[in-house]
Amino acid sequence: MSADVTPEVVLYVGEDCHLCQVARHLLMAIQRSLPFTFREVRIASDPDLERRYLLEVPVVTVDGTEVARGQVTVEPVRAGLVRARLDRAAGRFAGG
């Protein structure tokens, strides 16, 4: 049986956040070439997340590791995805 090497990407977003919309579109574009599961979390739904990320959104994590915040760009996200896929393939992923 082969290991699941598909990482999980979480996008933490705020209300009426233009950068969050841009980040979402960027992630969808990256997902076409580097598959991942995607989850979007509205920080307003959790007081702890709101305190942590209110001035930082959007925030992108890959398998729980933050890879980008604010103005999200392709390279850090791609690097995080590649690293996560390698970690999962090597059996170093503790999640799941």
Residue, then its C-alpha position, 0 to 999 in steps of 0.5 A: m500500500s502506498a503512502d498518501v502524499t497529498p498535503e492539506v492546504v488551509l487558507y485562513v481568511g478574514e471578512d471582505c478581504h481582497l488579499c484573501q480572494v487573490a490567495r484563493h485564486l492563486l491556490m486554485a491555480i497551483q492545485r492544477s499542477l500540484p494536487f492538495t486537499f483544500r480547506e478554507v477557514r474564516i477566522a471570525s468563526d474562532p476567537d483564537l484564530e481571530r486574535r492570532y491572524l486578524l491583521e495577518v490574513p490571508v494565512v496559508t498552511v501546508d500540513g499545519t506549517e505556515v508557508a505564507r501570510g499577507q500577500v501570498t505568492v506562488e514560490p513559498v506555497r509551491a516549496g511548502l507543498v513539495r516539502a510536505r509531499l516529500d515528508r509524507a512519502a518518507g513517512r514523516f507526516a504525523g497527521g491524518 
